[in-house]
Amino acid sequence: MPATTALRRALAVTAALPLLALAACGYGSQAKDDDTVRVAAGAKKTDGLDSVRIGYFGNLTHATALVGARKGFFQKELGGTEATYAVFNAGPSEIEALNSGSLDIGFIGPSPAINGYTKSGGKNLRIVGGSASGGVKLVVNPDKVTSLKDVEGKRIATPQLGNTQDVAFLNWAARQGWTVDPQSGKGDVTVVRSDNKVTPDAFRSGSVDGAWVPEPTASRLVAQGGKVLLDETSLWPDEKFVITNIVVRQEFLEKHPKAVEAVLRASVESNWWINAHPDEAKAAANEQLAADTGTQLPADVLDPAWESITFLDDPLAATLRTQAGHAVEAGLLEQPDLKGIYDLSVLGKVLEAAGRPPVDDAGLGTAQPRITHAPRR
């Protein structure tokens, strides 16, 4: 299939997905934050804003946001500006919310960030920080799959056509010498696009033989008797690859850089606290998950899932470039121009103030200095 045809079909599917999510929950369900820090009486507003709208997913790879909300780090840094939250199930719906202006800042995976940036011609979004690495595994039914070569001919679930894990699995399958049509998922191995919420049931029923999925879905499958056949970290240099970024609307970044700086300070503080207090942070993340979704993760799922994720401020830009290349090779994306997808200037300021080294944008930073709007008098 020509790459342009594949791209057109992939984008058509991707464009349709947000409509389903939005019909179900608007632009993300509102997070419950009854136990988080409230706006302090008399506190000064940041950039004159009444609120900053922050989006994230209800899973552990977004624990920077979960902990930041639960412990009040975002609210503390925003002062008299209220931190409000929206929880999303999929990247396309969060990108749609950002592009529409109903969301200001979002924690999101690399593939949606790339798609959102390229589809707008580089005009709508910027990656301004990192959040997490790792937390993705190939889990299989040990009665059907005992080695990597046994994956051939099996049915393997990924979360969504063209999402970060889908691209990663297609790339890995190609490296094994197997051919898979990226659109239908049919070939030497069958790719079944399955929402993370229903994949455990599909695995239990035997309708899929395994899944290439993020945490905590991977650990849910292990708790059901699955076996981790491959941890994606083993495929990357230094065993690090971006799984969660922080993305902002360009217009918001230009008009309200102090608000973006406040959110990034809170993110850096959250990651520091997570790494300094791992057990407390794990509990806080689980409490916020329960507040957002109504269900806490059991220990046999939470503990191994938490151990497999690294929380860091570096967006690992070089790995995003590689992931984009994998999508191109799979036929899901035409060669993108990612120059300017990163603006790490605000993060650099935050890290410098914290006495930490700067991070690299892998040559994908903004070509021109960012021009901010003059403050209102």
C-alpha positions in Angstrom: 0.0 0.0 0.0 1.4 3.4 -0.9 2.5 5.5 2.2 0.2 8.3 1.3 -2.8 6.0 1.1 -1.9 4.4 4.4 -1.4 7.8 6.0 -4.8 9.0 4.7 -6.6 6.0 6.1 -4.7 6.2 9.4 -5.6 9.8 9.9 -9.2 9.2 9.0 -9.4 6.6 11.7 -7.6 8.8 14.2 -9.8 11.7 13.4 -12.9 9.6 14.0 -11.8 8.3 17.4 -12.1 11.6 19.4 -15.7 11.9 18.3 -16.5 8.6 20.1 -14.6 9.6 23.2 -16.2 13.1 23.2 -19.7 11.8 22.9 -19.1 9.6 25.9 -17.5 12.1 28.3 -17.1 15.5 26.6 -13.6 16.7 26.6 -12.5 14.3 29.2 -14.3 13.5 32.5 -13.7 16.0 35.3 -11.4 14.6 37.9 -12.7 14.5 41.5 -10.3 16.4 43.7 -12.1 16.5 47.1 -8.8 15.8 49.0 -6.5 18.1 47.0 -5.2 21.5 48.0 -7.7 24.3 47.3 -7.0 27.8 46.1 -5.6 29.8 49.1 -7.8 32.8 50.1 -6.2 36.0 48.9 -3.5 34.3 46.8 -2.4 36.1 43.7 -3.5 34.8 40.3 -0.8 33.6 37.9 -0.8 35.5 34.7 -4.2 36.9 35.7 -5.9 33.6 35.0 -8.9 32.3 36.9 -8.0 28.7 36.1 -5.5 26.4 34.2 -7.1 23.3 32.7 -4.8 20.2 33.0 -5.4 16.9 31.2 -4.0 13.4 31.9 -4.9 9.8 31.6 -6.1 7.6 34.4 -3.1 5.3 34.4 0.2 4.9 36.1 2.3 6.2 33.2 0.7 9.6 34.1 1.6 9.4 37.7 3.4 12.7 37.6 0.0 14.3 37.1 -1.8 12.0 39.5 0.6 12.8 42.3 0.8 16.5 41.4 -3.0 16.7 41.6 -3.3 14.6 44.7 -0.6 16.3 46.7 -1.6 19.8 45.6 1.7 20.6 43.8 0.0 22.2 40.8 -2.3 24.3 43.0 0.5 25.4 45.2 2.5 26.7 42.2 -0.5 28.3 40.5 -1.4 30.3 43.7 -4.7 32.1 43.2 -5.3 30.5 39.8 -7.4 27.3 40.2 -5.9 24.1 38.8 -8.7 22.1 37.2 -8.3 18.6 35.8 -9.8 16.4 33.0 -9.2 12.7 32.7 -9.0 11.1 29.3 -9.1 7.6 28.0 -7.2 8.1 24.7 -4.7 10.5 23.1 -6.9 11.6 20.2 -9.6 13.0 22.5 -7.0 14.9 24.5 -5.4 16.3 21.4 -8.9 17.4 20.2 -9.5 19.1 23.5 -6.1 20.9 23.3 -6.7 22.0 19.7 -10.2 23.2 20.5 -9.0 25.4 23.4 -11.0 23.5 26.0 -7.7 22.3 27.6 -4.5 24.2 28.2 -1.9 21.7 29.2 -1.9 17.9 28.8 0.1 14.8 29.8 0.2 12.6 26.7 2.1 9.9 24.9 4.5 10.5 22.0 2.4 9.3 19.1 -0.6 11.5 19.8 1.8 14.4 20.3 3.4 13.7 16.9 0.0 13.3 15.2 -1.4 16.5 16.8 1.7 18.5 15.8 2.0 17.3 12.2 -1.8 17.4 11.4 -1.9 21.1 12.4 1.2 21.9 10.3 3.1 22.6 13.5 0.8 25.4 14.6 -1.1 24.1 17.6 1.1 22.3 20.1 4.5 22.2 21.7 6.1 19.6 23.9 7.4 21.5 26.9 8.5 18.8 29.3 8.9 15.1 30.1 7.2 13.0 32.6 7.8 9.2 32.3 9.7 6.5 30.6 9.0 2.8 30.3 6.1 0.8 31.6 5.3 -1.1 28.4 5.4 -4.9 28.1 4.5 -7.7 25.9 2.5 -10.1 28.1 1.4 -13.5 26.7 -0.6 -16.6 27.6 2.2 -19.0 28.6 0.2 -22.0 27.5 0.2 -20.7 23.9 3.4 -18.7 23.7 6.7 -19.8 25.3 9.2 -17.9 23.3 9.5 -14.8 21.1 9.3 -16.8 17.9 6.0 -18.3 19.1 4.4 -14.9 18.7 4.2 -15.6 15.0 0.7 -16.6 14.0 -0.8 -15.4 17.3 -3.4 -12.7 18.1 -1.7 -9.8 19.9 -3.7 -6.8 21.3 -2.5 -3.2 21.2 -4.5 -0.3 22.6 -5.4 1.6 19.4 -4.5 1.9 15.7 -1.5 4.1 15.4 -1.1 4.7 19.1 2.4 4.5 20.8 2.2 0.8 21.7 0.7 -0.1 18.3 3.6 1.5 16.5 6.1 -0.1 18.8 4.6 -3.6 18.3 4.4 -3.2 14.5 8.1 -2.1 14.5 9.1 -5.0 16.6 7.2 -7.5 14.5 8.9 -6.1 11.4 12.3 -6.6 13.0 11.4 -10.3 13.5 10.9 -10.5 9.7 7.1 -10.7 9.9 4.8 -8.9 7.6 1.6 -7.2 9.0 -0.8 -4.9 7.2 -0.8 -1.8 9.5 -4.4 -0.9 8.8 -6.2 -4.3 9.1 -3.6 -5.8 11.5 -3.6 -9.0 9.5 -0.4 -10.8 8.6 2.2 -13.2 10.0 0.9 -12.0 13.4 -2.6 -10.6 13.9 -2.8 -7.2 15.7 -6.1 -6.7 17.5 -6.8 -3.1 18.5 -8.4 -3.3 21.9 -9.1 -0.6 24.5 -7.0 -1.2 27.6 -10.2 -1.5 29.6 -11.4 -4.5 27.7 -8.1 -6.2 27.0 -8.0 -8.1 30.3 -11.4 -9.7 29.5 -10.2 -10.5 25.9 -7.1 -12.1 27.4 -9.1 -14.1 30.0 -11.5 -15.4 27.3 -8.7 -16.4 25.0 -9.7 -14.1 22.1 -6.2 -12.7 22.2 -3.0 -14.6 23.0 -1.1 -11.6 24.3 -0.9 -7.9 24.4 1.7 -5.1 23.9 0.3 -2.7 26.5 1.3 0.0 29.1 0.9 -0.2 32.8 -1.1 -1.1 34.7 -2.8 -3.2 32.0 0.3 -5.3 31.6 0.4 -6.1 35.3 -3.4 -6.8 35.2 -2.7 -9.5 32.6 0.1 -11.0 34.7 -2.2 -11.1 37.7 -4.6 -13.2 35.4 -1.8 -15.7 34.8 0.0 -14.0 31.9 3.8 -14.0 31.4 6.0 -11.0 30.6 7.7 -12.1 27.4 9.4 -8.8 26.7 9.8 -5.4 28.4 10.1 -2.7 25.8 12.8 -0.9 27.8 15.2 -3.7 26.8 14.9 -2.5 23.1 16.1 1.1 23.8 19.6 2.6 24.5 20.1 3.2 28.2 16.7 1.4 28.7 14.8 4.7 28.4 12.1 5.8 26.0 9.5 8.5 26.3 6.0 7.2 27.3 4.5 10.5 28.6 5.2 14.1 27.6 3.8 17.4 28.7 2.1 19.3 25.9 0.7 22.8 25.8 -1.3 24.9 23.3 1.1 27.3 21.5 -1.3 30.2 22.0 -1.5 29.5 25.8 2.3 29.2 26.0 2.7 32.6 24.2 0.1 34.4 26.3 0.6 32.8 29.7 4.3 31.7 30.0 4.2 32.2 33.8 1.3 29.7 34.1 3.2 27.2 32.0 6.2 27.8 34.2 4.1 27.2 37.3 2.8 23.9 36.0 6.3 22.8 35.0 7.6 23.7 38.5 4.9 21.5 39.9 5.8 18.7 37.5 9.4 18.8 38.5 8.5 18.9 42.2 6.1 16.0 41.6 8.8 13.9 40.0 11.3 14.7 42.7 8.8 13.7 45.4 7.9 10.5 43.5 11.5 9.5 43.4 12.3 10.6 46.9 9.2 8.9 48.5 8.3 6.0 46.2 6.0 4.2 48.5 4.1 7.3 49.5 3.9 8.4 45.9 2.6 5.1 44.8 -0.1 5.3 47.4 -1.0 8.9 46.4 -1.2 7.9 42.7 -3.5 5.0 43.6 -5.7 7.3 45.7 -6.1 9.7 42.8 -6.9 6.9 40.4 -9.6 5.8 42.8 -10.9 9.4 43.0 -10.9 9.6 39.2 -12.1 6.2 38.2 -13.8 4.8 41.4 -11.4 1.9 41.7 -8.0 1.5 43.3 -5.4 -0.9 41.9 -4.8 -4.1 44.0 -1.3 -4.6 45.3 -0.5 -7.4 42.9 -1.1 -5.0 40.0 0.1 -1.7 41.5 3.5 -2.9 42.8 5.0 -4.5 39.7 3.5 -1.8 37.5 5.0 1.0 39.6 8.4 -0.6 39.5 8.6 -0.7 35.7 8.1 3.1 35.2 10.8 5.8 35.6 9.6 9.3 36.3 11.8 12.1 34.9 11.8 15.6 33.6 13.7 14.9 30.5 11.4 14.5 27.5 13.9 12.1 25.9 13.5 13.9 22.6 15.8 11.6 20.6 13.5 8.6 21.4 10.5 10.5 20.1 12.3 11.1 16.8 13.0 7.4 16.7 9.3 6.6 17.4 8.2 8.9 14.6 10.6 6.9 12.3 9.0 3.7 13.4 5.5 5.0 12.4 6.9 6.0 9.0 8.4 2.6 8.5 5.1 0.9 9.5 3.2 3.0 6.9 1.1 4.9 9.4 2.8 8.3 8.9 4.5 10.2 6.1 8.0 11.5 7.0 7.1 14.3 9.4 8.8 17.6 9.9 9.2 17.7 13.7 11.4 20.8 13.8 9.8 23.0 16.4 7.8 20.4 18.2 9.7 21.1 21.4 10.0 24.4 23.3 12.1 23.5 26.4 13.0 27.1 27.3 10.6 27.3 30.2 11.6 23.9 31.5 15.3 24.9 31.2 14.5 27.9 33.4 12.8 25.8 36.0 15.6 23.2 36.1 18.3 25.9 36.3 16.5 27.4 39.3 16.4 24.0 40.9 20.1 23.5 40.3 19.6 20.7 37.8 21.2 20.2 34.4 19.4 21.2 31.2 17.8 18.7 28.9 18.2 18.2 25.2 15.6 18.7 22.4 17.6 16.5 19.9 17.6 19.3 17.4 13.8 19.5 17.3 13.4 22.7 19.3 11.8 25.9 18.0 13.7 27.5 15.2 12.9 31.0 16.3 13.0 32.5 19.8 9.5 32.3 21.3 7.8 35.7 21.4 5.5 36.2 24.3 2.7 38.7 24.5 3.3 41.9 26.5 1.5 41.7 29.9 -1.7 43.7 30.2 -1.3 47.0 32.1 
